[in-house]
Amino acid sequence: MSRNSVLVLSFVFLTLLGAMTISCGGSYGSGGGNTGPYNVVGNWQATFSANVGATTVGYGAIDSSGLGAVFDTSGNIVQLPTITGAKSFSGNLTAYAVNGTFFTGGAVSVTDTAQGNVSSATSITGAFTGSPSGTFSAAPFSPLSGSVVAISGAMNGKITGFVDTLQLTFSSNGSFTGADFAGPGSTCNVNGTLTQEGTNNVFDVTYNEGPGSCSPNTQTGIAFESKTDYFNVNGGADATYLYMILLTSTAAQVRPYVVIIYQ
């Protein structure tokens, strides 16, 4: 499959704005004294103050394990430090360039150390240090109105940074099967699972590739549904889109990317 091959990469460098406030749900504690922990499982819109290598505005989610990531409308991804709702956190803030591009200096990813505070269920602020340094913040993000309805049936898909197209069938239990088509004679079998985090618009993803014209590969990540066609894969049609942010891979040269699912 094309993304397991060495590709000719070009340069894309986008800037990150502003400070980060994260919100979703309520406090687990009494809400007094600003002590937490707070419920941070949900959808987030994040911005950053300095060039980390990717997004100006990122759309994404955080799950119950503290895994969080956002993407911009070019397909660049920023993985946040682990944020579980405790009053303070620290870790790495890592930006990944969309496939086919480099950041400044020829890097496909940039990692800075980060630290911050969860001051309420609706506010997180932090800072990152490295090359460069800056601050980050986020705001409440509601990509859907009403309750989440898991997608089912035959769906189409696109992958940011690749020519591949997907045809997948989703079952009511969250499992899916289908194929990835990268060109004539290049078909890779695909299967996986979506596990919803309670009633939240957050799904944990397992995405398996192979056999077929691809090497076996298992990826994991986080997903959410939206009514917005961020990448214009469906002509901006009024539909429900599922965005999978795949962050880990068992294959060596596969960087994180976004899979967009739609009817």
C-alpha positions as CSV (number, residue, x, y, z in Angstrom):
1,M,0.0,0.0,0.0
2,S,1.2,3.5,-0.8
3,R,1.7,4.7,2.7
4,N,4.1,1.9,3.5
5,S,6.4,3.1,0.7
6,V,9.0,5.8,0.8
7,L,7.3,8.9,-0.6
8,V,8.7,12.1,-2.0
9,L,7.9,14.7,0.6
10,S,7.4,18.4,0.3
11,F,7.4,21.2,2.9
12,V,4.4,22.4,4.8
13,F,4.8,24.6,7.9
14,L,1.7,25.8,9.7
15,T,1.6,27.9,12.8
16,L,0.1,27.3,16.2
17,L,-1.8,30.1,18.0
18,G,-2.8,31.1,21.3
19,A,-3.4,29.4,24.8
20,M,-5.5,26.1,25.5
21,T,-8.7,25.7,27.5
22,I,-10.2,22.3,27.6
23,S,-13.8,21.6,28.6
24,C,-16.3,18.8,28.8
25,G,-18.4,17.2,31.5
26,G,-18.4,18.1,35.2
27,S,-16.0,17.9,38.1
28,Y,-15.6,14.5,39.8
29,G,-15.0,16.4,43.1
30,S,-17.1,18.9,45.0
31,G,-15.9,21.7,42.8
32,G,-14.4,23.7,45.6
33,G,-10.8,24.8,46.0
34,N,-9.9,24.2,42.4
35,T,-8.5,20.8,43.3
36,G,-10.1,18.4,40.8
37,P,-9.9,15.8,39.4
38,Y,-12.2,16.9,36.6
39,N,-14.0,15.0,33.9
40,V,-12.1,15.9,30.7
41,V,-13.5,13.2,28.4
42,G,-14.9,14.8,25.3
43,N,-14.2,17.0,22.3
44,W,-11.7,19.9,22.2
45,Q,-10.7,22.7,20.0
46,A,-7.1,23.6,20.7
47,T,-4.8,26.4,19.7
48,F,-1.1,27.2,20.2
49,S,1.0,30.3,20.5
50,A,4.2,29.3,18.6
51,N,5.3,27.0,15.8
52,V,5.3,23.5,17.0
53,G,5.2,22.4,13.4
54,A,1.5,22.0,12.8
55,T,-1.9,23.5,13.3
56,T,-3.4,26.9,13.8
57,V,-6.6,25.5,15.2
58,G,-7.0,21.8,16.0
59,Y,-10.1,19.7,16.3
60,G,-10.1,16.5,18.4
61,A,-10.8,14.6,21.6
62,I,-9.5,13.3,24.9
63,D,-10.5,9.8,26.2
64,S,-10.7,8.4,29.7
65,S,-7.1,7.3,29.7
66,G,-6.0,10.9,29.1
67,L,-5.1,10.2,25.4
68,G,-5.7,13.4,23.4
69,A,-5.0,14.6,19.9
70,V,-6.2,17.3,17.5
71,F,-5.8,17.8,13.7
72,D,-5.9,20.9,11.5
73,T,-7.6,21.1,8.1
74,S,-4.4,20.3,6.3
75,G,-4.1,17.0,8.1
76,N,-1.3,17.8,10.5
77,I,-1.8,16.3,14.0
78,V,-0.8,17.4,17.5
79,Q,-0.8,14.7,20.2
80,L,-1.3,16.3,23.6
81,P,0.4,15.3,26.9
82,T,-1.7,12.8,28.9
83,I,-4.5,14.8,30.5
84,T,-6.6,12.8,32.9
85,G,-8.3,15.7,34.7
86,A,-5.8,15.9,37.6
87,K,-5.0,19.5,38.6
88,S,-1.6,19.4,36.9
89,F,0.0,17.4,34.1
90,S,3.3,17.2,32.2
91,G,4.6,15.2,29.3
92,N,5.3,15.6,25.6
93,L,3.5,17.7,23.0
94,T,4.2,16.2,19.6
95,A,3.3,17.5,16.2
96,Y,3.2,15.3,13.1
97,A,3.3,16.6,9.6
98,V,0.7,15.3,7.2
99,N,2.1,12.6,5.0
100,G,4.0,14.0,2.0
101,T,5.3,17.0,3.9
102,F,8.2,18.1,6.2
103,F,8.4,20.6,8.9
104,T,11.2,23.2,9.2
105,G,14.6,21.5,9.0
106,G,13.3,18.4,7.3
107,A,11.6,16.8,10.3
108,V,8.3,14.9,9.9
109,S,7.6,15.4,13.7
110,V,8.5,17.9,16.4
111,T,8.3,17.0,20.1
112,D,8.4,19.6,23.0
113,T,8.1,19.1,26.7
114,A,4.8,20.5,28.1
115,Q,3.2,21.1,31.5
116,G,-0.1,22.7,32.5
117,N,-3.0,22.9,34.9
118,V,-6.6,21.8,34.8
119,S,-8.3,24.6,36.7
120,S,-11.9,23.3,36.1
121,A,-13.9,21.0,33.9
122,T,-13.9,23.9,31.4
123,S,-10.4,25.3,31.6
124,I,-6.9,23.9,30.9
125,T,-3.9,26.1,30.3
126,G,-0.3,25.1,29.7
127,A,3.1,25.8,28.2
128,F,5.6,23.9,26.1
129,T,9.4,24.3,25.9
130,G,11.9,23.3,23.3
131,S,12.4,24.5,19.8
132,P,10.1,26.5,19.8
133,S,8.5,27.3,23.1
134,G,5.1,28.7,23.7
135,T,1.7,28.4,25.5
136,F,-1.4,26.4,24.6
137,S,-5.1,26.6,25.3
138,A,-8.4,25.1,24.1
139,A,-12.1,25.8,24.2
140,P,-15.3,23.7,24.4
141,F,-16.0,22.0,21.1
142,S,-19.4,20.6,20.0
143,P,-19.0,19.0,16.6
144,L,-22.5,17.4,16.9
145,S,-25.8,18.6,18.2
146,G,-27.8,16.0,20.2
147,S,-26.7,12.5,21.2
148,V,-24.1,10.5,19.4
149,V,-25.4,7.8,17.0
150,A,-22.8,5.3,16.0
151,I,-22.4,5.0,12.2
152,S,-23.4,1.7,10.6
153,G,-23.7,0.2,7.1
154,A,-21.6,0.8,4.0
155,M,-19.3,3.9,4.2
156,N,-16.7,5.6,2.1
157,G,-13.4,6.9,3.4
158,K,-10.3,9.0,2.6
159,I,-6.9,9.2,4.2
160,T,-5.1,12.5,4.7
161,G,-1.9,12.7,2.7
162,F,-2.7,9.6,0.5
163,V,-4.5,8.9,-2.7
164,D,-6.1,5.8,-1.1
165,T,-9.9,5.4,-0.9
166,L,-11.7,3.2,1.6
167,Q,-14.9,1.2,1.4
168,L,-15.8,-0.1,4.8
169,T,-18.9,-1.6,6.4
170,F,-19.7,-0.8,10.0
171,S,-21.7,-3.1,12.4
172,S,-23.8,-1.9,15.2
173,N,-21.3,-3.3,17.7
174,G,-18.6,-0.9,16.4
175,S,-16.6,-3.4,14.3
176,F,-15.8,-2.7,10.7
177,T,-14.4,-4.5,7.7
178,G,-13.6,-3.6,4.1
179,A,-10.7,-2.6,1.8
180,D,-8.3,0.2,1.1
181,F,-7.7,0.9,-2.6
182,A,-4.4,2.7,-3.4
183,G,-4.6,2.3,-7.2
184,P,-5.1,-0.4,-9.9
185,G,-4.1,-3.8,-8.5
186,S,-3.4,-2.3,-5.1
187,T,-6.0,-3.5,-2.6
188,C,-5.4,-3.9,1.2
189,N,-7.9,-5.6,3.5
190,V,-9.0,-3.5,6.5
191,N,-10.8,-4.3,9.7
192,G,-11.1,-2.9,13.2
193,T,-13.2,-1.7,16.1
194,L,-14.6,1.5,17.5
195,T,-15.3,1.6,21.2
196,Q,-17.4,4.5,22.4
197,E,-16.5,6.2,25.7
198,G,-19.8,6.0,27.5
199,T,-22.2,8.4,25.8
200,N,-19.4,10.8,24.9
201,N,-18.6,11.7,21.3
202,V,-15.2,9.9,21.8
203,F,-14.2,6.5,20.4
204,D,-11.1,4.4,20.9
205,V,-10.0,2.9,17.6
206,T,-8.2,-0.2,16.5
207,Y,-7.4,-0.2,12.8
208,N,-5.9,-3.4,11.2
209,E,-4.4,-3.6,7.6
210,G,-3.6,-6.7,5.7
211,P,-3.5,-9.1,4.0
212,G,-3.4,-7.8,0.5
213,S,-1.1,-5.5,-1.3
214,C,0.1,-4.1,2.1
215,S,2.2,-5.3,5.0
216,P,0.3,-6.3,8.1
217,N,-0.1,-3.3,10.4
218,T,-2.2,-2.5,13.5
219,Q,-2.8,1.2,14.4
220,T,-4.6,2.7,17.4
221,G,-6.0,6.1,18.1
222,I,-9.0,8.2,19.0
223,A,-12.0,9.3,17.0
224,F,-15.1,11.5,17.0
225,E,-18.1,12.4,14.9
226,S,-18.8,15.8,13.3
227,K,-21.3,17.4,11.0
228,T,-18.4,19.4,9.4
229,D,-16.5,18.2,6.3
230,Y,-13.1,19.6,7.4
231,F,-11.2,18.2,4.4
232,N,-14.0,18.7,1.8
233,V,-13.9,15.0,0.9
234,N,-17.7,15.0,0.4
235,G,-18.3,18.4,-1.1
236,G,-19.3,19.8,2.2
237,A,-22.5,17.8,2.2
238,D,-24.7,17.8,5.3
239,A,-23.7,14.4,6.7
240,T,-22.2,12.7,9.7
241,Y,-18.4,12.3,9.4
242,L,-16.2,10.1,11.6
243,Y,-12.7,11.3,12.1
244,M,-10.1,8.6,13.2
245,I,-6.8,10.1,14.4
246,L,-4.5,7.1,14.2
247,L,-1.5,7.7,16.4
248,T,0.4,4.4,16.8
249,S,1.5,1.8,14.3
250,T,3.3,-1.6,14.4
251,A,4.9,-0.7,11.0
252,A,8.1,1.3,11.0
253,Q,7.7,4.3,8.7
254,V,4.0,5.0,9.2
255,R,3.4,8.4,10.8
256,P,0.1,9.3,12.4
257,Y,-2.7,10.4,10.0
258,V,-6.4,11.0,9.9
259,V,-9.0,8.7,8.3
260,I,-12.3,10.3,7.3
261,I,-15.4,8.1,7.1
262,Y,-18.6,9.3,5.4
263,Q,-21.6,8.1,3.4
